[in-house]
Amino acid sequence: MVCIRWADGEELTTLVDRFDPATGLTAMVRTTAFTTAVTALMLADGLVPPRGIRPLERVANYSRAFRFLMDGLARHGVRPNRRMA
């Protein structure tokens, strides 16, 4: 499950994704593999201070890391929105 808090304070705490017939990518690739790949790049770039182990949801507290993650996912066509599929 994903929790997104929008700038206006509204929260979304669900995740829906489906197979993309245009690209042939499964929902698992789009929601898990892309996130893992972008997170690995983020860590390699040193965007998660301080050193140590922490769950990804805590990484969102670092604005540069959060922006890097969201931009990386967007490059793969993964963009959060308020519309339910």
Helices and strands as residue ranges (DSSP letters): E 4-5, E 11-12, H 27-28, I 29-33, H 34-44, H 56-59, H 63-75
